Amino acid sequence: MPSSDSAPNFALLTECDLRDLSEVDLYRRGSSFIKITMGSAVYLDVIHFLNGYSSTQSLTDTIEYYATAGGSPTAGGWSVAISDSDKITITSSKNSFDVAHTAGTDYLGIGSGTVSSVTSGADEIATLPNDWTRGRVQGPTSFTITPSAGAAFTVIIDGEYQDVRVLIRDPGGSDADAVNSTLSLSHTDTTLMGLSGLNSVRWLIDEEGFAVVSYPTSTLPLTWQSDKLRNLLGFTGSESPTALGGSSIYSRLRASFPCAMMLLPTRPVERHQLSTDSMATARRLLGGGMVSNQLATYTSSDVSFYLDAEADSRDLYQHWGDRFIRYTGPGRPLTYVGEWGDSRRHSAPMQEIGGVYRDNKYSDLYSIQPERGRYIGRLIEARFNLNYPGRLRRRVPLSLTIEHDEVS
């Protein structure tokens, strides 16, 4: 199975509607003001707003940078993707090659040996043997590519990314997660600051639900202009950046409080099960029989979990009522993420989406592993009772139902 963690952390994310901040100065870096012309854009969630599930400097861009800098004849022919067996593939359209992990955490799943490319049509493809790591990517980490023509070159991944899937995706494109990705805060910040090469700004949410901005140390730090965005992301304005350390050229700024539009408890989900409703019109016959005309089948996720409270390692009790739940409600969008660190959408095996069957295959956009991926839907309940089960105010049992957006 691609992800072997039997009890991964889950998350809930509300819709992110920031249209009132269109053309508003969000923050400034020196004399440069960062703002987004959002128009009518409503983001799927805060991750979609922060990085668009993509990176302005993707792993393909990084490989191309080092290939070009080293004068490699392979420059201009590289690409990275997630295969239909859920492994990372590195492809060259020019030459065969070997790849080996060099230093740092092996997020891509290269392993301790050397992986050689295999000819597939006009391309050379190296399928990395190990599972890629779910969760935040933090450099520096590196691997070496040795082409059959030209000198070897080392690729260094620096700074931070939301996860490996975000690391390999370019903004824009044509799939469902590419909508408004060029209007993300990461892409806008990078573009307006004129960054290029190995330099880009990466906004993300870390494994504790806190917003982080990772940026080249040579880039000026930010000064908040919009109190609304600052507060939504959990910043107070008094945070100080820290260097990633070692040979990294990046610094990071982390919020003081969890992001308002998401909930990331410390415990795994207690229960996640599906329920279906088959809706139909019906008419009774004189003989007592019934005829019906089926309209649609609706699938829902029933989710039960424990909410961390003040006597626990992370207090999310007040966060739930005062900051999170106000951004969703009955009939309003809410996304369940089955495994934090894998930001793809969920697809059941052989599920038909847009007239195309997934056919038991993984991709950059979809995970077919049970309980994994993002279940995008709308909240059913209107009231939640935050009663402690005992005298100790440690955790509160909660349950909710999310009706999936995909209706058949």
C-alpha positions as CSV (number, residue, x, y, z in Angstrom):
1,M,0.0,0.0,0.0
2,P,1.5,3.4,-0.9
3,S,1.1,4.9,2.5
4,S,1.8,2.5,5.4
5,D,0.7,4.7,8.3
6,S,-2.5,3.1,9.6
7,A,-3.5,6.1,11.7
8,P,-2.5,9.3,9.9
9,N,-3.5,12.7,11.1
10,F,-6.5,14.2,9.4
11,A,-7.7,17.7,8.8
12,L,-10.8,19.8,8.1
13,L,-10.7,22.8,5.9
14,T,-13.4,25.4,5.2
15,E,-13.9,27.3,2.0
16,C,-11.6,30.4,1.7
17,D,-13.6,33.4,0.4
18,L,-11.3,36.5,0.5
19,R,-12.9,38.5,-2.3
20,D,-13.1,41.5,0.0
21,L,-9.3,41.6,0.1
22,S,-9.0,41.8,-3.7
23,E,-6.6,44.7,-4.6
24,V,-6.0,45.3,-0.9
25,D,-2.4,45.7,0.3
26,L,-1.9,42.4,2.2
27,Y,1.7,43.1,3.4
28,R,4.8,44.8,2.1
29,R,8.4,43.8,1.6
30,G,10.5,47.0,1.8
31,S,8.7,49.4,-0.6
32,S,6.9,46.5,-2.5
33,F,3.3,45.9,-1.6
34,I,1.8,42.4,-2.1
35,K,-1.8,42.3,-3.2
36,I,-4.0,39.9,-5.3
37,T,-6.6,40.8,-7.9
38,M,-9.0,38.0,-7.0
39,G,-12.1,39.3,-8.8
40,S,-14.7,36.6,-8.4
41,A,-12.3,33.9,-7.3
42,V,-13.3,31.8,-4.2
43,Y,-10.6,29.4,-3.1
44,L,-11.3,25.8,-2.2
45,D,-9.5,26.2,1.1
46,V,-6.7,28.0,2.7
47,I,-4.1,25.7,1.1
48,H,-5.5,26.6,-2.3
49,F,-5.1,30.3,-1.4
50,L,-1.6,30.0,0.1
51,N,0.0,27.9,-2.6
52,G,-2.6,26.7,-5.1
53,Y,-1.4,23.1,-4.5
54,S,1.6,24.0,-6.6
55,S,5.0,25.7,-6.4
56,T,6.2,28.6,-8.6
57,Q,9.7,26.9,-8.5
58,S,8.7,23.2,-8.9
59,L,11.1,20.3,-8.7
60,T,11.3,20.2,-12.5
61,D,12.4,23.9,-12.5
62,T,15.1,23.1,-9.9
63,I,16.4,20.2,-11.9
64,E,16.5,22.3,-15.0
65,Y,18.3,25.1,-13.2
66,Y,21.1,22.8,-12.1
67,A,21.3,21.0,-15.5
68,T,21.6,24.4,-17.2
69,A,24.1,25.7,-14.8
70,G,26.2,22.6,-15.3
71,G,26.0,22.9,-19.1
72,S,24.3,19.5,-19.3
73,P,23.0,18.4,-22.7
74,T,20.0,17.1,-20.9
75,A,18.8,20.6,-20.0
76,G,15.3,21.4,-21.3
77,G,14.1,17.8,-21.2
78,W,13.3,17.0,-17.5
79,S,10.0,16.4,-15.8
80,V,8.8,14.9,-12.5
81,A,5.4,13.3,-11.7
82,I,3.6,10.8,-9.6
83,S,3.0,7.5,-11.5
84,D,-0.1,5.4,-11.6
85,S,1.4,3.1,-9.0
86,D,2.0,6.1,-6.7
87,K,5.8,6.4,-7.1
88,I,7.8,9.4,-8.0
89,T,9.1,9.3,-11.6
90,I,11.9,11.4,-13.0
91,T,11.8,11.7,-16.8
92,S,14.3,12.9,-19.4
93,S,13.4,13.3,-23.1
94,K,17.1,13.4,-24.1
95,N,19.3,10.8,-22.4
96,S,19.4,7.8,-20.1
97,F,20.6,8.6,-16.6
98,D,21.1,7.4,-13.0
99,V,19.8,9.1,-9.9
100,A,21.1,8.6,-6.3
101,H,20.2,10.3,-3.0
102,T,23.0,12.5,-1.7
103,A,22.2,14.2,1.5
104,G,19.3,15.2,3.8
105,T,15.9,13.5,4.1
106,D,15.0,11.2,1.2
107,Y,11.5,12.7,0.6
108,L,11.2,11.3,-3.0
109,G,11.8,7.7,-2.2
110,I,15.1,7.2,-4.0
111,G,16.5,4.8,-1.4
112,S,20.1,4.0,-0.6
113,G,21.1,2.6,-4.0
114,T,21.3,4.0,-7.5
115,V,18.2,4.1,-9.7
116,S,18.6,3.8,-13.4
117,S,16.2,5.1,-16.1
118,V,14.3,2.7,-18.4
119,T,13.4,3.5,-22.0
120,S,9.7,4.2,-22.5
121,G,9.0,5.3,-26.1
122,A,11.0,8.5,-26.7
123,D,11.7,9.1,-23.0
124,E,13.9,7.7,-20.3
125,I,12.1,7.2,-17.0
126,A,13.5,6.5,-13.5
127,T,10.7,5.2,-11.2
128,L,11.9,5.7,-7.6
129,P,11.4,2.4,-5.7
130,N,10.4,3.7,-2.2
131,D,7.3,5.4,-1.0
132,W,7.5,9.2,-1.1
133,T,7.3,10.9,2.3
134,R,3.9,12.3,3.3
135,G,4.2,15.7,5.1
136,R,6.1,18.9,4.9
137,V,9.3,19.1,2.8
138,Q,12.1,21.0,4.5
139,G,15.5,21.4,2.8
140,P,18.3,21.3,2.2
141,T,18.1,17.8,0.7
142,S,19.8,16.7,-2.4
143,F,20.2,14.0,-5.1
144,T,22.7,13.5,-7.9
145,I,21.7,12.8,-11.5
146,T,24.3,11.2,-13.8
147,P,23.3,11.3,-17.5
148,S,24.8,9.0,-20.1
149,A,26.0,12.1,-21.9
150,G,27.6,15.0,-20.1
151,A,28.7,15.4,-16.5
152,A,26.8,14.5,-13.4
153,F,25.1,17.3,-11.5
154,T,23.6,17.6,-8.0
155,V,20.1,18.9,-7.4
156,I,19.5,20.7,-4.1
157,I,15.9,21.2,-2.7
158,D,16.0,24.1,-0.3
159,G,13.4,25.9,1.7
160,E,10.0,24.4,2.6
161,Y,7.1,23.1,0.6
162,Q,3.6,22.0,1.7
163,D,4.3,18.4,0.6
164,V,6.0,16.4,-2.2
165,R,2.9,16.6,-4.3
166,V,3.0,20.4,-4.2
167,L,6.8,20.4,-4.8
168,I,6.4,18.7,-8.2
169,R,3.4,20.7,-9.5
170,D,3.6,23.9,-11.6
171,P,0.9,26.5,-11.1
172,G,-1.7,26.8,-13.9
173,G,-2.5,23.8,-16.0
174,S,-5.9,22.3,-16.7
175,D,-6.9,20.0,-13.8
176,A,-9.3,20.7,-11.0
177,D,-6.6,21.9,-8.5
178,A,-5.1,24.2,-11.1
179,V,-8.0,26.6,-11.0
180,N,-6.9,30.0,-9.5
181,S,-3.4,28.5,-8.6
182,T,-1.7,31.5,-10.3
183,L,-3.7,33.7,-7.9
184,S,-2.2,32.0,-4.9
185,L,-0.2,34.0,-2.3
186,S,3.0,32.1,-3.0
187,H,2.8,32.7,-6.8
188,T,1.9,36.4,-6.4
189,D,4.6,37.1,-3.8
190,T,7.3,35.4,-5.9
191,T,6.2,37.1,-9.1
192,L,5.9,40.6,-7.6
193,M,9.3,40.3,-5.9
194,G,10.8,39.3,-9.3
195,L,12.4,36.2,-7.9
196,S,13.8,33.5,-10.2
197,G,16.3,30.7,-10.4
198,L,16.4,28.9,-7.0
199,N,14.5,31.7,-5.3
200,S,10.8,31.7,-4.6
201,V,8.3,32.3,-1.8
202,R,6.4,29.3,-0.4
203,W,3.4,29.8,1.8
204,L,2.1,26.6,3.5
205,I,0.3,25.1,6.5
206,D,2.6,22.9,8.7
207,E,1.7,19.6,10.5
208,E,0.3,21.5,13.5
209,G,-2.0,23.7,11.5
210,F,0.1,26.9,11.6
211,A,0.8,29.1,8.6
212,V,4.4,29.3,7.5
213,V,6.1,31.5,4.9
214,S,9.5,30.2,3.6
215,Y,11.5,32.7,1.6
216,P,15.1,33.4,0.5
217,T,17.0,35.1,3.3
218,S,18.1,37.8,0.8
219,T,14.4,38.7,0.4
220,L,13.1,41.5,2.6
221,P,10.9,40.3,5.5
222,L,7.2,41.2,5.4
223,T,5.3,43.9,7.3
224,W,1.6,43.3,7.6
225,Q,-0.8,45.8,6.1
226,S,-4.1,43.7,6.3
227,D,-5.1,42.9,9.8
228,K,-7.8,40.6,8.5
229,L,-5.5,38.3,6.6
230,R,-2.9,38.4,9.4
231,N,-5.5,37.3,12.0
232,L,-7.0,34.6,9.7
233,L,-3.6,33.1,9.2
234,G,-2.8,33.2,13.0
235,F,-0.1,35.9,13.0
236,T,0.1,38.6,15.6
237,G,2.7,40.8,13.8
238,S,5.3,40.2,16.5
239,E,6.8,37.0,15.0
240,S,10.4,37.0,14.1
241,P,11.9,35.1,11.1
242,T,14.4,32.2,11.8
243,A,17.0,30.8,9.4
244,L,16.6,27.1,8.4
245,G,20.2,26.6,9.2
246,G,23.0,24.6,7.7
247,S,23.7,25.4,4.1
248,S,20.1,26.7,3.5
249,I,19.6,30.1,1.9
250,Y,16.1,30.2,3.2
251,S,14.4,31.7,6.3
252,R,10.9,31.0,7.7
253,L,8.2,33.0,9.5
254,R,5.7,30.9,11.5
255,A,2.4,32.1,12.9
256,S,1.7,32.2,16.6
257,F,-1.7,30.5,16.4
258,P,-3.4,27.9,14.2
259,C,-4.9,29.1,10.9
260,A,-8.6,30.0,11.4
261,M,-10.0,28.2,8.3
262,M,-8.7,24.8,9.2
263,L,-8.7,22.2,12.1
264,L,-5.8,19.8,12.5
265,P,-6.2,17.7,15.7
266,T,-3.4,15.8,17.3
267,R,-5.2,12.5,17.2
268,P,-6.1,10.4,14.2
269,V,-9.8,10.2,13.2
270,E,-11.8,7.7,15.3
271,R,-14.2,6.8,12.6
272,H,-14.7,7.6,8.9
273,Q,-17.5,5.8,7.1
274,L,-19.5,6.4,4.0
275,S,-23.3,6.6,3.8
276,T,-25.4,6.9,0.7
277,D,-28.9,8.3,-0.1
278,S,-30.7,7.3,-3.3
279,M,-33.2,10.1,-4.0
280,A,-36.2,9.5,-6.2
281,T,-39.7,10.7,-7.1
282,A,-42.4,8.1,-6.5
283,R,-46.0,7.5,-7.3
284,R,-48.4,5.0,-5.8
285,L,-50.5,2.8,-8.0
286,L,-54.1,1.8,-7.3
287,G,-53.0,-1.8,-6.5
288,G,-50.6,-0.6,-3.8
289,G,-47.5,-0.9,-5.9
290,M,-45.0,1.9,-6.4
291,V,-43.2,3.3,-9.4
292,S,-40.2,5.6,-9.1
293,N,-37.8,7.7,-11.2
294,Q,-34.4,7.8,-9.6
295,L,-32.9,11.3,-9.6
296,A,-29.4,10.9,-8.0
297,T,-27.3,9.1,-5.4
298,Y,-25.7,11.2,-2.7
299,T,-22.6,10.0,-0.8
300,S,-21.6,11.4,2.6
301,S,-18.7,11.0,5.0
302,D,-19.5,10.4,8.6
303,V,-16.5,11.6,10.6
304,S,-15.9,11.1,14.4
305,F,-12.9,12.4,16.2
306,Y,-11.6,13.9,19.5
307,L,-11.1,17.7,19.7
308,D,-8.0,18.7,21.7
309,A,-8.8,20.9,24.7
310,E,-6.9,22.9,27.3
311,A,-5.5,20.0,29.3
312,D,-4.1,18.4,26.1
313,S,-0.9,19.0,24.2
314,R,-2.7,21.5,21.9
315,D,-5.8,23.5,22.9
316,L,-8.2,23.6,19.9
317,Y,-11.4,24.0,22.0
318,Q,-11.7,27.7,21.7
319,H,-10.2,27.6,18.2
320,W,-13.2,25.4,17.1
321,G,-15.9,27.7,18.3
322,D,-14.3,31.2,17.9
323,R,-12.3,30.8,14.8
324,F,-13.0,27.6,12.7
325,I,-16.7,26.7,12.7
326,R,-17.8,30.2,11.8
327,Y,-16.4,29.7,8.3
328,T,-18.6,26.7,7.5
329,G,-22.1,25.5,8.4
330,P,-25.1,23.6,7.0
331,G,-24.8,23.5,3.2
332,R,-21.5,25.4,3.2
333,P,-18.2,23.9,1.8
334,L,-16.0,21.7,4.1
335,T,-13.2,19.4,3.0
336,Y,-12.0,16.3,4.9
337,V,-8.4,15.5,4.4
338,G,-7.8,11.8,5.2
339,E,-4.0,12.1,5.6
340,W,-2.3,15.4,6.2
341,G,0.8,15.5,4.0
342,D,-0.9,14.1,0.9
343,S,-2.8,16.9,-0.7
344,R,-4.4,15.0,-3.6
345,R,-8.1,14.6,-4.1
346,H,-9.7,11.2,-3.1
347,S,-11.0,8.9,-5.8
348,A,-12.5,5.5,-5.3
349,P,-11.1,2.8,-7.6
350,M,-13.1,2.7,-10.9
351,Q,-14.8,6.0,-9.9
352,E,-16.1,8.0,-12.9
353,I,-15.2,11.6,-12.7
354,G,-16.1,13.9,-15.5
355,G,-17.0,11.0,-17.7
356,V,-13.5,9.3,-17.2
357,Y,-12.9,6.3,-15.0
358,R,-9.9,6.4,-12.6
359,D,-9.3,2.7,-13.4
360,N,-7.4,1.9,-10.2
361,K,-4.7,4.4,-10.9
362,Y,-2.9,7.1,-8.9
363,S,-1.9,10.4,-10.3
364,D,-0.7,13.9,-9.4
365,L,-4.3,14.8,-8.8
366,Y,-5.9,11.7,-7.2
367,S,-5.2,9.1,-4.6
368,I,-7.3,5.9,-4.7
369,Q,-6.0,4.6,-1.4
370,P,-8.9,4.1,1.1
371,E,-9.3,6.9,3.6
372,R,-6.7,9.0,1.9
373,G,-6.9,12.2,-0.1
374,R,-9.3,15.1,0.1
375,Y,-13.1,14.5,0.3
376,I,-14.6,17.8,-0.9
377,G,-18.1,18.4,0.1
378,R,-20.6,20.4,2.3
379,L,-21.3,20.2,6.0
380,I,-24.7,18.8,7.1
381,E,-24.9,19.6,10.9
382,A,-25.8,22.9,12.4
383,R,-25.1,22.3,16.1
384,F,-22.2,20.8,18.0
385,N,-22.2,20.1,21.7
386,L,-18.7,20.5,23.2
387,N,-19.3,18.5,26.4
388,Y,-16.3,17.0,28.1
389,P,-16.8,13.3,28.8
390,G,-15.3,13.6,32.3
391,R,-14.1,16.1,34.8
392,L,-10.7,16.4,33.1
393,R,-10.9,19.0,30.3
394,R,-8.6,17.1,28.0
395,R,-10.6,16.3,24.9
396,V,-14.1,16.4,23.5
397,P,-15.8,13.8,21.3
398,L,-17.3,15.3,18.1
399,S,-18.9,13.9,14.9
400,L,-20.0,15.5,11.7
401,T,-21.3,14.6,8.3
402,I,-19.9,15.9,5.0
403,E,-21.9,15.4,1.8
404,H,-19.6,14.9,-1.1
405,D,-19.7,17.3,-4.1
406,E,-19.6,14.4,-6.5
407,V,-23.2,13.4,-7.2
408,S,-24.1,10.6,-9.5
